[in-house]
Structures are given as structure tokens and as C-alpha cells.
Amino acid sequence: MGLSKKQLDQCESSRWDFTDLKALFLNCTLKRSPEQSHTEGLIAISKAIMEKNGIVVEVLRPVDFSIAYGVYPDMKTQGWDSDEWPAIYEKVKAANILVLTSPIWLGEKSSVCTKTIERLYSSSGDLNQQGQYAYYGRVGGCLITGNEDGAKHCAMNIL
């Protein structure tokens, strides 16, 4: 996705150095890769801006993975045969910036987004090396695909 002239100018005139940062976008679309996702289109703009500023960016679609339901870090310990969440959570831990993204379905964030938040919550009590909560000192955000009123509701709910 190409950036507008204004976006490029703002990136190029930035006095900040973000080159040591990593960002992870979790695209909570209901569509599996490589199916077109409008949410992915919105991510592409934000991703391009971040990359232009030296941030390493990765985008994952949770729907592409076998993620078990539940609020334990690894649901295989709770009897599930398969759970790919622990590998995704390693990427979450390695990121300085986490952006949850979702389309609006029936006025709400997607069911995939709800499941992703539940799984993030399963590790919210983890501590880092300094004894702080694992998410301490990190940046979180969200991007919503949909109308303005629904986007405000979904963003409030996610954040």
C-alpha cells in the first residue's frame, strides 16, 4: 500500500528513532489467508507508516491458527488436543507494540477478536524480569473496520 504525500512527509520529517521497536498486528478478521480482508487493507496503511519509521512489523491472522478456547496459557494442559496460542504469545511478548484489529459484526468486534483477547488475558498475570506485569511498558492499540459509531463501541471494548 502506498502512503500519501502527507504521510510520507510526516514520516520523513520525524525526529524520533523507532528502529529498535517491533510491532505485531493481530488481524481478527473472520477470513482465512489469503482471502481479501478489508481489515488487512487498513492494517497495510499503519504497517507502511511504521516500517517507514524503522519499526519491524509482523501481521498474523489468528483465524489461520488452531487456537483453543479458554483462559489458560496453553489449553493443551486443559485437555485440548491442539493449541497454537503459545507460539503466538511468544510473538506478543517479543513485540513492543501490539495492535488488535477487527471488523464490526452485528455491532460488535469479531468473535475471533474476543477469543484473542481471552487468550491474551490468560497471560496477563505473567511477570517480566523486573517483577512487573508482562504487558508493562508496551503499547497497545486497535484498528476497526466499519462505521464510526460501531468503531467507537468496538474500540472501547477492545482497549
JODANOR-V5887 format. One record per backbone hydrogen bond with DSSP energy under -0.5 kcal/mol. NH is the residue of the N-H (numbers start at 1). CO is the residue of the C=O. If there is no record, write none. Layout:
nh = <NH;NH>
co = <CO;CO>
//
This chain:
nh = <8;9;10;11;12;13;14;14;18;18;21;23;24;25;26;26;27;27;28;28;35;41;42;43;44;45;46;47;48;49;50;51;52;53;53;54;55;56;57;58;60;62;64;65;67;68;77;78;79;80;84;87;88;89;90;91;92;93;94;95;95;96;97;98;99;100;100;101;102;104;105;105;108;110;114;115;116;117;118;119;120;121;122;123;124;126;128;131;134;136;138;139;141;143;145;146;151;152;153;154;155;156;157;158;159>
co = <4;5;6;7;8;9;10;11;16;53;18;56;97;58;24;99;25;60;26;101;32;37;38;39;40;41;42;43;44;45;46;47;48;49;50;51;50;21;55;23;25;60;61;62;65;66;74;75;76;75;66;84;84;85;86;87;88;89;90;91;92;22;22;139;24;98;141;26;143;145;103;108;105;103;110;111;112;113;114;115;116;117;118;120;121;123;132;128;126;133;135;96;98;100;102;144;147;148;149;150;151;152;153;154;155>
//
